[in-house]
Amino acid sequence: MSDPVVLVSHGFQPSYEKAFANGLARNGLAVSVITSDRSLAAAFEPGVRAIPLRGSQDPNRSRLQKTRRLIAYTASLYAFLLQSRSRTLHLMGVFITASVPLGWLEMLGYRLLSRRLLLTVHNLLPHDRHTRLNRIILQRIYRMPDTLVVHTKKMRDALIEEWHIPADRIVQMEHGVDDLPIKTEAWQADVQGRLRLLMFGSVSRYKGIDIALEALRDFPDFPVSLVIAGECRDPDLADELNRLIEHIPAMHAVEWRRGFIPEPEVQACFERADAVLLPYRHIDQSGVLLTAYRFGIPVLAFDVGSFADYVTPETGVVVTERTPAGLRAGFRHMKDRLPELQREKIRTAARRYLWEETVRVLLPHY
């Protein structure tokens, strides 16, 4: 008997891919996942089958190697889907390429080769590419699937009111968190009075890392250490950030850990921080925010997207003025509030977002 659900993420966020699949499996669903060499297949539940079609995602490959691998992957993926046309297909990551026009062709192929088609919409428009053409093409893409899955009410309302997608074709599923850690480290204030901040995940302009660095350039109140953990695939942005880091005052410390952070190191990376910093220019929802809660780490975030719905007085600080000056005020507010932001209470709040709970709203749509 064929598996009822095939999950395709194209290598998008291995922890998300793994946790989503395991959440379905814990609800009794048989699932197949199209995996890459970054997929956490060893951590899949017994009911999850890994199908290794994506191959290498080594960022150091040549452009020719990447192109050849992309073509081979696309061919093998469509061949697999052609052989199993009775399956339900859920694209829960991103498109194969960064091109929205090519994304339309990709979705057309999925539509033709699946019995039921679901698409998770992580952001209504691609980061830093809010163009009119992209909106026109995505309007057509969003009409292809049987069901669109979104992680916030704000996104659901926007799809209905602004994108004119019928409400009965949209499912709001809360972004989940992975299993809470069994062992955790108790928080202790830095002996030198530093505020220790973490910015985690791929480095992109919309995440406002430059805003954080600009804020530090003129902040004499107390020392701040900032760890940036993630790879940047935009050379111009990387050069810009390197220049900003060079001019950070000596009282502060900035460390950029370039590259993918292995799963076994993620917890320690978060727990060394006093707070996770999210000065995003735009976002609909962020898995980093809920990952912070999983480890009990408070969040300091700009008021964008649905952040204000998730960052409460018990879990962090929301900054309404989305400027370096506003962020400096946020540094002060977070430093003052750290003793009262209890990590165990934040982890308790995260329990409501466990994946096996959040995915249940999808079961009728499979």
Rosetta blueprint (number, residue, H / E / L):
1 M L
2 S L
3 D L
4 P L
5 V E
6 V E
7 L E
8 V E
9 S L
10 H L
11 G L
12 F L
13 Q L
14 P H
15 S H
16 Y H
17 E H
18 K H
19 A H
20 F H
21 A H
22 N H
23 G H
24 L H
25 A H
26 R L
27 N L
28 G L
29 L L
30 A L
31 V E
32 S E
33 V E
34 I E
35 T E
36 S E
37 D L
38 R L
39 S L
40 L L
41 A H
42 A H
43 A H
44 F L
45 E L
46 P L
47 G L
48 V E
49 R E
50 A E
51 I E
52 P E
53 L E
54 R E
55 G E
56 S L
57 Q L
58 D L
59 P L
60 N L
61 R L
62 S L
63 R H
64 L H
65 Q H
66 K H
67 T H
68 R H
69 R H
70 L H
71 I H
72 A H
73 Y H
74 T H
75 A H
76 S H
77 L H
78 Y H
79 A H
80 F H
81 L H
82 L H
83 Q H
84 S L
85 R L
86 S L
87 R L
88 T E
89 L E
90 H E
91 L E
92 M L
93 G L
94 V L
95 F L
96 I L
97 T L
98 A L
99 S L
100 V H
101 P H
102 L H
103 G H
104 W H
105 L H
106 E H
107 M H
108 L H
109 G H
110 Y H
111 R H
112 L H
113 L L
114 S L
115 R L
116 R E
117 L E
118 L E
119 L E
120 T E
121 V L
122 H L
123 N L
124 L L
125 L L
126 P L
127 H L
128 D L
129 R L
130 H L
131 T L
132 R H
133 L H
134 N H
135 R H
136 I H
137 I H
138 L H
139 Q H
140 R H
141 I H
142 Y L
143 R L
144 M L
145 P L
146 D L
147 T E
148 L E
149 V E
150 V E
151 H L
152 T L
153 K H
154 K H
155 M H
156 R H
157 D H
158 A H
159 L H
160 I H
161 E H
162 E L
163 W L
164 H L
165 I L
166 P L
167 A H
168 D H
169 R H
170 I E
171 V E
172 Q E
173 M L
174 E L
175 H L
176 G L
177 V E
178 D L
179 D L
180 L L
181 P L
182 I L
183 K L
184 T L
185 E L
186 A L
187 W L
188 Q L
189 A L
190 D L
191 V L
192 Q L
193 G L
194 R L
195 L E
196 R E
197 L E
198 L E
199 M E
200 F E
201 G L
202 S L
203 V E
204 S L
205 R H
206 Y H
207 K H
208 G L
209 I H
210 D H
211 I H
212 A H
213 L H
214 E H
215 A H
216 L H
217 R H
218 D L
219 F L
220 P L
221 D L
222 F L
223 P L
224 V E
225 S E
226 L E
227 V E
228 I E
229 A E
230 G L
231 E L
232 C E
233 R L
234 D L
235 P H
236 D H
237 L H
238 A H
239 D H
240 E H
241 L H
242 N H
243 R H
244 L H
245 I H
246 E H
247 H L
248 I L
249 P L
250 A L
251 M L
252 H L
253 A E
254 V E
255 E E
256 W E
257 R E
258 R L
259 G L
260 F L
261 I L
262 P L
263 E H
264 P H
265 E H
266 V H
267 Q H
268 A H
269 C H
270 F H
271 E H
272 R L
273 A L
274 D L
275 A E
276 V E
277 L E
278 L E
279 P L
280 Y L
281 R L
282 H L
283 I L
284 D L
285 Q L
286 S L
287 G H
288 V H
289 L H
290 L H
291 T H
292 A H
293 Y H
294 R H
295 F L
296 G L
297 I L
298 P L
299 V E
300 L E
301 A E
302 F E
303 D L
304 V L
305 G L
306 S L
307 F H
308 A H
309 D H
310 Y H
311 V L
312 T L
313 P L
314 E L
315 T L
316 G E
317 V E
318 V E
319 V E
320 T L
321 E L
322 R L
323 T L
324 P H
325 A H
326 G H
327 L H
328 R H
329 A H
330 G H
331 F H
332 R H
333 H H
334 M H
335 K H
336 D H
337 R H
338 L H
339 P H
340 E H
341 L L
342 Q L
343 R H
344 E H
345 K H
346 I H
347 R H
348 T H
349 A H
350 A H
351 R H
352 R H
353 Y H
354 L E
355 W H
356 E H
357 E H
358 T H
359 V H
360 R H
361 V H
362 L H
363 L H
364 P H
365 H H
366 Y L
